[in-house]
């Protein structure tokens, strides 16, 4: 049984006639990483952002496609956040993959762990400058 990310990688390799090594060189990631992501039945955790970026370059595929496939391979469903709000015609802010991943991941935590996440977020918001909505 293959996961969504490994399926994309394998299909791209077959279609283009590329090797793991070629993709790794073009993307600047270790060959062993490309091989692992292409052959793993299940991903235990999301690959690092730099790994997905390198894989995107190496496979010549959109980063968002690989990010969503990796999340699905980890059992996380990402919901789009860039669609217009239902009661307005104005689109929401562009999708932020990190926000999508956080929202999807938090549902998998125990209630106790979710309370810790809430406390952390509240603490971070309290120390954020008040004049910037994202605290940065």
N, C-alpha and C positions, 0 to 999 in steps of 0.2 A: 504494500500500500504506500502510495506517495503522498506527500503533502503539497499544498498549493505552490510554495516557493520552489521545491525541487522539480515539480512538474514544469514550471515556467523555464527554469534553468535548462533542464534536459531538452525541452522542445526547442529552445533557442540554439543550443549546441547542435542538435540534429539538423535543424533547418539551415544553419549557417556553415555547418561542417567544422566547427571550432572545437578545440580541446580545452580542458580545464586550465592548462598552462597558458594558452593564448588569452583567455578571458582574464586570468589572474594578472598577466603582464599588462594588458590594456587598462585594467582597473586599479592596478597598484595594490592588490590584495594577495595574500598567500594562496598558492595553488591548493594547499590542503584545506583552506577555508572554502574555496569554491567547490572542491570535491565533497566536503562534508555537507554543505548546504544543498548540493545536488542529490545526495544519496541518503540523507537522514530520513527515516520514516516519520519522525516527529521532532519538532524543535521544542526544547525545554524553555528557552527564553529568546527574546527578540535579539537578532544580531545588532551589534553596535551601529550607530548611524554612519560612521565612516566606512564600515564594511558594506552596508547597503549602498552607499554612494559609490564606492569602488565597483561593486557588482553592477550597478546601473551603467557606469561608464564602460566596463568590460563587456557587458552584454548588449550595450547600445539600446537600453530600454528605459522608459521613464522611471524615475526614482519612486514616485507614488505607487506605481504598479507593483514594484518589488516590496515596498513597505507594507502595502495591504496584503500581499501574498504571505509575507513573513508573519504578520500579525495573525492571519488565518491559520497558518501552520502551527502557531502557538496556542490556538484555541481562542483567539481574541477577535471579536467582530468590530470593525471600525465603522462608525456611522458618519456620513458626510455632514459637515457643518457649514457648507457654503451655499446652501439653497436659501431662497427667500423665506423670510419669516411668514407663517401662514396668514397672519392678519395684516400684513403690509406688503407693498410691492418692492420694498428695498431689500437688497440681498444682505445677508449677515456678513460678518468679516470673513475673509478668505480662510479656507480650512487650514488648521494648524495640526500637522500630524502628531505632534507631541501631546496636544490637548486631546485629540481623538484617542490616542493610546492610553492616556491617563484615565479618561472616562470609561473606556472599555475595560481596562484592567482593574479598576477599583471595585467593580461588581464581582470580581472573582475573590476578593479578600474576605476574610472572616469579619464579623461585625466588630470585634475588638480591634482588628487591624484598621478597619475603616475609621474608627474613632481616633486612632493615632494619626491617620492621614489628615483628618479634619483638623485636629489640633495643630499639626505642622503647617497646614495651609493658613489657618487663622494666625499663627505666629508670624509667618512670612508676610502676610498682608498687613499686619500691625506695624512691621518694621519698614515696609515699602513707603517711598515718598508719596504723600497724599495728592500731589498735583499730577501724577502720571497714572493712568488707569491700569497699566501692566506692571507698575512698580519699577520700571527700568529706565 
